[in-house]
């Protein structure tokens, strides 16, 4: 059973948002509804294809590794203005 706090938060309110900083001051905001995927074959394939995940979790049998995706994501570019 996954006991991570973020997992519990997403289960109780499956909405997430994150921001990615691009070069310069442009940023991308992504938000949407989180969907949990319990397909262990898909999780195993992800672990095998992404070395960083395999290094962190070992394999898809680790109960802390959850495969999730964002359903109907919304994307918005914005620019951070650092003028004083």
C-alpha positions as CSV (number, residue, x, y, z in Angstrom):
1,X,0.0,0.0,0.0
2,X,1.3,3.4,-0.9
3,X,1.7,5.6,2.1
4,X,3.2,8.7,0.6
5,X,1.4,12.0,1.5
6,X,1.3,13.3,-2.1
7,X,-0.4,10.0,-3.2
8,X,-3.1,10.4,-0.4
9,X,-3.6,14.1,-1.4
10,X,-4.1,13.1,-5.1
11,X,-6.4,10.3,-4.2
12,X,-8.6,12.6,-2.1
13,X,-8.5,15.5,-4.7
14,X,-7.3,14.2,-8.1
15,X,-6.4,17.6,-9.5
16,X,-2.8,18.8,-10.1
17,X,-0.9,21.7,-11.5
18,X,2.8,22.1,-12.2
19,X,5.0,24.8,-13.8
20,X,8.0,24.2,-16.0
21,X,10.5,27.0,-16.5
22,X,11.7,27.3,-20.1
23,X,14.7,29.3,-21.3
24,X,14.6,33.0,-20.4
25,X,11.6,33.9,-18.4
26,X,8.9,31.9,-20.2
27,X,7.1,29.3,-18.2
28,X,4.5,26.6,-19.0
29,X,1.6,26.0,-16.5
30,X,-0.1,22.6,-16.9
31,X,-3.1,21.5,-14.9
32,X,-5.7,18.8,-15.1
33,X,-7.5,15.9,-13.5
34,X,-5.3,13.0,-12.3
35,X,-6.2,9.5,-13.4
36,X,-4.6,6.5,-11.6
37,X,-3.6,3.6,-13.8
38,X,-3.4,0.2,-12.1
39,X,-2.2,-1.6,-15.2
40,X,1.0,-3.3,-13.8
41,X,2.2,-4.2,-17.3
42,X,2.1,-0.5,-18.3
43,X,4.0,0.3,-15.1
44,X,6.6,-2.3,-15.8
45,X,7.1,-1.0,-19.3
46,X,7.5,2.5,-17.9
47,X,10.1,1.3,-15.4
48,X,12.0,-0.5,-18.1
49,X,12.0,2.5,-20.5
50,X,12.9,5.2,-18.1
51,X,16.2,4.5,-16.3
52,X,15.6,7.2,-13.7
53,X,12.4,5.5,-12.5
54,X,14.2,2.1,-12.3
55,X,17.0,3.7,-10.3
56,X,14.5,5.2,-7.8
57,X,12.0,2.3,-7.5
58,X,13.8,-0.8,-8.7
59,X,10.8,-2.3,-10.4
60,X,7.1,-1.9,-10.9
61,X,6.4,-4.3,-8.1
62,X,7.4,-1.5,-5.6
63,X,4.1,-0.4,-4.1
64,X,5.3,3.2,-4.0
65,X,5.5,3.4,-7.8
66,X,2.1,4.6,-9.1
67,X,1.4,5.1,-12.8
68,X,-0.7,8.2,-13.2
69,X,-1.6,10.5,-16.0
70,X,-3.3,13.8,-16.5
71,X,-6.7,13.7,-18.2
72,X,-7.7,16.6,-20.3
73,X,-4.7,18.8,-19.4
74,X,-4.7,22.5,-20.0
75,X,-1.5,24.3,-21.0
76,X,-0.8,28.0,-20.6
77,X,2.4,29.8,-21.5
78,X,3.3,32.9,-19.5
79,X,6.2,35.2,-19.0
80,X,7.7,36.2,-15.7
81,X,8.5,39.9,-15.7
82,X,11.4,40.8,-13.3
83,X,11.2,44.5,-13.8
84,X,11.4,46.7,-10.7
